[in-house]
Amino acid sequence: MLSRIAESLFWIGRYLERAEDTCRIVEVHLQLLLEDPLVNQEESATTLLSVMGSPVVETPDTAEVLRALCYDGASPSSIAAALGGAREAGRRARETISIEMWEAINTTWNSVKGGRLQRMRPASAFKHVRERCAVISGTADQTMSHDEGWHFLTLGRSVERIDMTARMISTAAVTAGTSAWANVLRGCGAHHAFIRTYGGVTTDRDAAEFLLLDRLFPRSVVYTLHAAEVALNELDQHVRRVGFDDEAQRLLGTTRSELEYCPVDQILENLPKRMVGLQRICAQVSEAVTSRYFTGAEAASWQEGN
Amino acid sequence: MTALFEGYVGTSLAYDEVVGPAGVRDAYSGLLRRFARMDLDDVRSRAEYLKSTYTDQGVTFDIGGEERPFPLDIIPRVILAGEWAELEVGVAQRVQAIEAFLADVYGEGRVFRDKVIPRKVVVTSPHYHREMAHLTPPNGVRCHVAGIDLVRDENGQFRVLEDNVRVPSGVSYVMTNRRVMFQALPEVANRYRISPVEGYPLQLLAALRAAAPSGISDPVVVVLTPGVYNSAYFEHALLARMMGVELVEGRDLVCHNGRVSIRTTQGLRPVHVIYRRVDDGFLDPAQFQADSLLGCAGLLTAMRAGNVAIANAVGNGVADDKLVYTYMPDLIRYYLGEEPKLSSVDSWRLEEPAHREEVMDRLDELVLKPVDGSGGKGIVIGPKACRRELDDLRAKISHDPRGWIAQPVVQLSTVPTMIDGKAKPRHVDLRPFAVNKGGGNVYVLPGGLTRVALSEGELIVNSSQGGGSKDTWVLAGAKAVPKPIKVSVGIPESVPMVELGDEKIQQQQAQQQQQQRSVAHGYCHSRVDRPHHLEVPPASLLEPPAPRVADAEVRPC
């Protein structure tokens, strides 16, 4: 498979997941503001924007959050930009991704571009984006061969999911509101699964444990780390007798083991810092994958580049 | 006023909660201002949103076997903190009195000896179950959940219309209404400090766990539903889901040796507390209706053996019998030694000859209610009934005077409700929900379900009679709220997100979206320029640099 195409697929996975998760994060944020009128709007907007790595303006309000994280295509952390990115990456890989998947991506982009997302009621817009992302990934799973390309797609999705889940957990860890964790669970689509697993009487600790360590819930950090490892393993086909030579695999493996074998209390002790650590790992993994699998394209275009 | 409220006046007879003699009442002035900023089409589209969301989410109510979206009005009902505080205390008082009454009726019967209420009234109630005599539930609680229906009379005073301590329903709509209303009116909702309702399932779960047989440290709680065809099935599922417990039907339960279990793929699993949404008569075919398929034979035996708790307790219906309702103020004084904090509606007991005589001539002015009806069934509103209905009624009453009470027509208060794009006064009631955790600890869900009769002048608000609902906002008082707490413990760090550093992509995007002058470098770097502790090189170095535009365009896309 061409490196360039592989890279596109990796980024389709990342951008789609970014769009979906951003949408979930903003939804949680708005819900929190509504439910608890004591929450300082400006402060929590600042928190959110900085968690999302978006430039923080002075005295941000909800409108600014929506602009920067949802509507504004020129703001790199926005849903619009992520969906645009997915669509452009899709365009470059059109001959590889299935027709149905391309159509799903393109329809999604058409439905949000040019301020269309902004014209929907926020609640409907979030639902729309979530559903469209589910349609795309469902279509991809069902209409693409589960070959190399598909593994890159899964890898991209998983890396992004780990990163975004970490950001989501960061928001809960720094919010004093009583319903912060419930909302983060809801944001991860995990509330139902969580209540069914732990019953109705739960603590914040249970929630953090579930989102980080659950082995069966597909958006938990450990599950997703494992999914990324599996994808990398499939990509690296040669028989391995000792260790791992792949940097990305090493990073993911150590991170997962560290989480899984660490006593829960220790993990929770310094949650915000750990979450930043996770985000860092994701950046490193992405870098490692890029230099191992995609650099061919870089070298080729470098000579022609500006 | 806005187009929605243009020309809105209450009705001449009833108390209007929005407009008083001196203009708009305090509670609503802010709300009306917010609505004034929306044009009518906007309000309409929001109302449409409520409906379509309920259809999508399956928030439905079964009427005659047809699932319909539960009607929710776009205009919320507002209750001030001060008003609510009184209601809360009144409802809790009522629940305590009912508990004491039930304990006494099924226990030593002091209340009969002291001649507060005739024994005859109680034992002739169809819901009096002598099977329950001298059975004390583990924590003494019989009404784990109570729904006390309140109305506001012509003077705006809240009165209790009836008590529901068997299987009161409707609480799920309180929660779903709130959620969807906040989505439909975010900019209105976040101007207020509205007491949250999300906590209800956990309060209920706490009450159910507290009711577990003694010696069980981690009780297994289940919700028992009659099944998917029950009109309130949605509620049963929602409560079970939010409490994280199993929703079971009668056939999922097994009783053996005085113990109850549920059938699971892993074999039988013991059950300790059953929150049942099945009527007494169907609960245990071995004790009550033998042909019932909704319950489980042996349930009562297990309860008697002290191995399982049933909530609400069997036999509670004797307390919400409408004839007993007429004694409730006396019962409150008798058991609690306090004056009732909520007044009742005056009533005539038709089994007393003097009362009966008085009522029989005035049937056309009064409301007549069957004592064990629920859901507004069988109620006859005198002024609206035709001659034949009244004659039928008279015959029924003479035949069974114990079965009826009479009340004056209470003009329920009105709240504007959107009907065909205009706000019209419609009659409402309020059902607050109380959860009794035992030990004098009664939680009253702030607000409760406001039901609204959708046709003009209609006084029966029940959902089963085509009523709608309103989200009920209890505004937290200024006093109750401490100074704003600091929410965040510092701005968290984060790692900047990297992007597919192909500037070509971003150029295209920028062109398509905004026709902005912003060049790829502009925002590509804005993100990585921010100081951060991790040395992530700028995206442009991390990712392959861009091919020339001309070159990219000839690539296959």
Interface residues (C-beta under 8 A of the other chain):
Chain A: E7 W11 R14 Y15 R18 L30 Q31 L33 L34 E35 D36 P37 L38 V39 N40 E43 S44 T46 T47 S50 V51 M52 G53 S54 P55 V56 G73 A74 S75 P76 S77 A80 A81 G84 G85 E88 A89 R91 R92 R94 E95 K113 G114 R121 P122 A123 S124 D163 R167 S170 T171 A173 V174 T175 A176 G177 S179 A182 H192 I195 R196 T197 Y198 G199 G200 V201 T202 P272 M275 V276 Q279 R280 C282 A283 S286 E287 T290 F294 T295 A297 E298 S301 W302 E304 G305 N306
Chain B: R46 Y49 T53 F182 Q183 A184 P186 A189 N190 Y192 R193 I194 P196 E198 P201 L202 L205 A206 R209 R241 M242 M243 G244 V245 A476 V481 P484 I485 K486 V487 S488 V489 G490 I491 P492 E493 S494 V495 P496 M497 V498 E499 L500 D502 I505 Q506 Q508 Q509 A510 Q512 Q513 Q514 Q516 S518 Y523 C524 S526 R527 R530 L534 V536 L542 E543 P544 P545 A546 P547 R548 D551 R555 P556 C557
